[in-house]
Amino acid sequence: MNIKLLAIGKTDNKALQTLIDDYTKRLGFYVKFDLEIIPDIKNVKNLSEAQQKEKEGELILSKLSPTDQLILLDENGKTFSSVGFSDEMQKKMNSGVKTLVYVIGGPYGFSPEVYAKAQGKVSLSSMTFSHQMVRLFFIEQVYRAFTILRNEPYHHQ
């Protein structure tokens, strides 16, 4: 299985980027993982929220293959414990999903077209985090999930 994380806009915080790079590298020992950055939309000041979501949605959907399974990182998504998330990851691998694509949307969320295409939604927390921090938290949780599945000592209960 391949895992891809799509995110809108680059990470401009060097400390966060260093940690993101570290966990991305660690993940490479377990699974093919790609972080793909979709550039910020230009001239957003001239766009309504709906127009911005629509443009971002078009870019997100253009990155998908027909066989990809799309999961949105969304505040209204399903919440998991770390062990529960690792179980969910195992189920995805067992089901034969070739590429699992998670998406962090822009500041206003996702367009109706992206919601319609998604096969699920996951919430990392009921709290709000910056999009840049969510990248780090999510990648770390994917790494943690694989260490749990392999009974490695990274996760403690």
C-alpha positions as a Markdown table, in Angstrom:
| # | Residue | x | y | z |
|---|---|---|---|---|
| 1 | Met | 0.0 | 0.0 | 0.0 |
| 2 | Asn | 1.1 | 3.6 | -0.7 |
| 3 | Ile | 0.1 | 6.5 | 1.5 |
| 4 | Lys | -0.1 | 10.0 | 0.2 |
| 5 | Leu | -0.7 | 13.2 | 2.1 |
| 6 | Leu | -1.9 | 16.2 | 0.1 |
| 7 | Ala | -1.7 | 19.6 | 1.7 |
| 8 | Ile | -2.5 | 23.1 | 0.6 |
| 9 | Gly | 0.4 | 25.6 | 0.9 |
| 10 | Lys | 4.0 | 25.1 | 1.9 |
| 11 | Thr | 5.4 | 24.9 | 5.4 |
| 12 | Asp | 7.3 | 28.1 | 6.1 |
| 13 | Asn | 8.3 | 27.2 | 9.7 |
| 14 | Lys | 11.8 | 25.6 | 9.4 |
| 15 | Ala | 11.5 | 23.8 | 12.8 |
| 16 | Leu | 8.2 | 22.2 | 11.8 |
| 17 | Gln | 9.6 | 21.3 | 8.4 |
| 18 | Thr | 12.6 | 19.6 | 10.0 |
| 19 | Leu | 10.3 | 17.4 | 12.1 |
| 20 | Ile | 8.0 | 16.7 | 9.1 |
| 21 | Asp | 11.1 | 15.6 | 7.1 |
| 22 | Asp | 12.3 | 13.4 | 10.0 |
| 23 | Tyr | 9.0 | 11.5 | 10.4 |
| 24 | Thr | 8.6 | 11.2 | 6.6 |
| 25 | Lys | 12.0 | 9.6 | 6.4 |
| 26 | Arg | 11.1 | 7.2 | 9.3 |
| 27 | Leu | 7.9 | 6.2 | 7.6 |
| 28 | Gly | 9.9 | 5.1 | 4.6 |
| 29 | Phe | 11.0 | 2.0 | 6.5 |
| 30 | Tyr | 7.4 | 0.8 | 6.7 |
| 31 | Val | 5.4 | 2.1 | 3.7 |
| 32 | Lys | 5.8 | 4.2 | 0.6 |
| 33 | Phe | 4.8 | 7.6 | 1.8 |
| 34 | Asp | 4.6 | 10.8 | -0.2 |
| 35 | Leu | 3.8 | 14.3 | 1.1 |
| 36 | Glu | 2.6 | 16.4 | -1.9 |
| 37 | Ile | 2.2 | 20.2 | -1.5 |
| 38 | Ile | -0.5 | 21.9 | -3.6 |
| 39 | Pro | 0.6 | 25.5 | -4.0 |
| 40 | Asp | -1.6 | 28.2 | -2.4 |
| 41 | Ile | -4.2 | 29.8 | -4.6 |
| 42 | Lys | -3.1 | 33.1 | -6.0 |
| 43 | Asn | -5.1 | 36.3 | -5.4 |
| 44 | Val | -7.4 | 34.8 | -2.7 |
| 45 | Lys | -8.4 | 38.3 | -1.6 |
| 46 | Asn | -10.5 | 38.5 | -4.8 |
| 47 | Leu | -12.2 | 35.2 | -4.1 |
| 48 | Ser | -15.1 | 34.3 | -1.9 |
| 49 | Glu | -14.7 | 31.4 | 0.6 |
| 50 | Ala | -16.7 | 29.2 | -1.8 |
| 51 | Gln | -14.6 | 30.1 | -4.8 |
| 52 | Gln | -11.4 | 29.4 | -2.9 |
| 53 | Lys | -12.7 | 26.0 | -1.8 |
| 54 | Glu | -13.8 | 25.3 | -5.4 |
| 55 | Lys | -10.3 | 26.1 | -6.8 |
| 56 | Glu | -8.6 | 24.1 | -4.1 |
| 57 | Gly | -11.0 | 21.3 | -4.7 |
| 58 | Glu | -10.2 | 21.2 | -8.4 |
| 59 | Leu | -6.5 | 21.0 | -7.6 |
| 60 | Ile | -7.0 | 18.2 | -5.0 |
| 61 | Leu | -9.2 | 16.1 | -7.3 |
| 62 | Ser | -6.7 | 16.6 | -10.2 |
| 63 | Lys | -4.1 | 14.8 | -8.0 |
| 64 | Leu | -6.2 | 11.6 | -7.6 |
| 65 | Ser | -6.1 | 8.4 | -9.6 |
| 66 | Pro | -9.4 | 6.5 | -10.1 |
| 67 | Thr | -8.3 | 3.7 | -7.8 |
| 68 | Asp | -7.2 | 6.0 | -4.9 |
| 69 | Gln | -9.1 | 5.9 | -1.7 |
| 70 | Leu | -9.6 | 9.5 | -0.4 |
| 71 | Ile | -9.8 | 10.3 | 3.3 |
| 72 | Leu | -10.2 | 13.9 | 4.4 |
| 73 | Leu | -8.6 | 15.3 | 7.6 |
| 74 | Asp | -11.7 | 17.1 | 8.8 |
| 75 | Glu | -12.8 | 18.5 | 12.2 |
| 76 | Asn | -16.1 | 16.6 | 11.7 |
| 77 | Gly | -14.4 | 13.3 | 11.0 |
| 78 | Lys | -14.1 | 10.1 | 13.0 |
| 79 | Thr | -11.7 | 10.3 | 15.9 |
| 80 | Phe | -9.4 | 7.4 | 16.8 |
| 81 | Ser | -7.0 | 6.6 | 19.6 |
| 82 | Ser | -3.5 | 5.9 | 18.3 |
| 83 | Val | -4.1 | 2.1 | 18.6 |
| 84 | Gly | -7.5 | 2.5 | 16.9 |
| 85 | Phe | -5.9 | 4.4 | 14.1 |
| 86 | Ser | -3.3 | 1.6 | 13.7 |
| 87 | Asp | -6.2 | -0.9 | 13.5 |
| 88 | Glu | -7.8 | 1.2 | 10.8 |
| 89 | Met | -4.6 | 1.3 | 8.9 |
| 90 | Gln | -4.3 | -2.5 | 9.1 |
| 91 | Lys | -7.8 | -2.9 | 7.8 |
| 92 | Lys | -7.0 | -0.6 | 4.8 |
| 93 | Met | -3.9 | -2.7 | 4.0 |
| 94 | Asn | -5.9 | -6.0 | 4.4 |
| 95 | Ser | -8.6 | -4.7 | 2.1 |
| 96 | Gly | -6.2 | -4.3 | -0.8 |
| 97 | Val | -6.2 | -0.5 | -1.1 |
| 98 | Lys | -3.4 | 0.4 | -3.4 |
| 99 | Thr | -3.1 | 4.1 | -2.6 |
| 100 | Leu | -4.6 | 5.8 | 0.4 |
| 101 | Val | -4.8 | 9.5 | 0.0 |
| 102 | Tyr | -5.3 | 11.8 | 3.0 |
| 103 | Val | -5.9 | 15.5 | 2.4 |
| 104 | Ile | -5.5 | 18.6 | 4.6 |
| 105 | Gly | -7.7 | 21.2 | 3.1 |
| 106 | Gly | -7.3 | 25.0 | 2.9 |
| 107 | Pro | -8.4 | 27.4 | 5.6 |
| 108 | Tyr | -12.1 | 27.0 | 4.8 |
| 109 | Gly | -12.3 | 23.3 | 4.4 |
| 110 | Phe | -13.3 | 21.3 | 1.3 |
| 111 | Ser | -15.5 | 21.9 | -1.7 |
| 112 | Pro | -18.7 | 19.9 | -2.0 |
| 113 | Glu | -17.1 | 18.0 | -4.9 |
| 114 | Val | -14.2 | 16.9 | -2.7 |
| 115 | Tyr | -16.6 | 15.8 | 0.1 |
| 116 | Ala | -18.6 | 13.8 | -2.5 |
| 117 | Lys | -15.5 | 12.0 | -3.7 |
| 118 | Ala | -14.2 | 11.1 | -0.2 |
| 119 | Gln | -14.6 | 7.7 | 1.2 |
| 120 | Gly | -14.1 | 8.9 | 4.8 |
| 121 | Lys | -13.1 | 11.6 | 7.2 |
| 122 | Val | -10.7 | 11.6 | 10.1 |
| 123 | Ser | -10.4 | 14.2 | 12.9 |
| 124 | Leu | -7.1 | 14.5 | 14.7 |
| 125 | Ser | -8.7 | 16.5 | 17.5 |
| 126 | Ser | -11.7 | 18.6 | 18.4 |
| 127 | Met | -9.2 | 21.4 | 18.9 |
| 128 | Thr | -8.1 | 23.6 | 16.0 |
| 129 | Phe | -4.4 | 23.5 | 14.8 |
| 130 | Ser | -2.6 | 25.3 | 12.1 |
| 131 | His | -2.4 | 23.5 | 8.8 |
| 132 | Gln | 1.3 | 23.3 | 9.1 |
| 133 | Met | 1.1 | 21.6 | 12.6 |
| 134 | Val | -1.6 | 19.2 | 11.3 |
| 135 | Arg | 0.9 | 17.9 | 8.8 |
| 136 | Leu | 3.4 | 17.0 | 11.5 |
| 137 | Phe | 0.8 | 15.5 | 13.8 |
| 138 | Phe | -0.7 | 13.4 | 11.1 |
| 139 | Ile | 2.6 | 12.1 | 9.8 |
| 140 | Glu | 3.7 | 11.3 | 13.3 |
| 141 | Gln | 0.5 | 9.3 | 13.9 |
| 142 | Val | 0.9 | 7.3 | 10.7 |
| 143 | Tyr | 4.5 | 6.5 | 11.9 |
| 144 | Arg | 3.1 | 5.6 | 15.3 |
| 145 | Ala | 0.5 | 3.4 | 13.7 |
| 146 | Phe | 3.1 | 1.3 | 11.9 |
| 147 | Thr | 5.3 | 1.0 | 15.0 |
| 148 | Ile | 2.2 | -0.2 | 16.9 |
| 149 | Leu | 1.4 | -2.8 | 14.2 |
| 150 | Arg | 5.0 | -4.1 | 14.4 |
| 151 | Asn | 5.0 | -4.1 | 18.2 |
| 152 | Glu | 7.9 | -1.8 | 18.3 |
| 153 | Pro | 8.6 | 0.2 | 21.6 |
| 154 | Tyr | 7.8 | 3.7 | 20.2 |
| 155 | His | 4.2 | 3.7 | 21.6 |
| 156 | His | 3.5 | 3.2 | 25.3 |
| 157 | Gln | 0.1 | 2.4 | 26.9 |
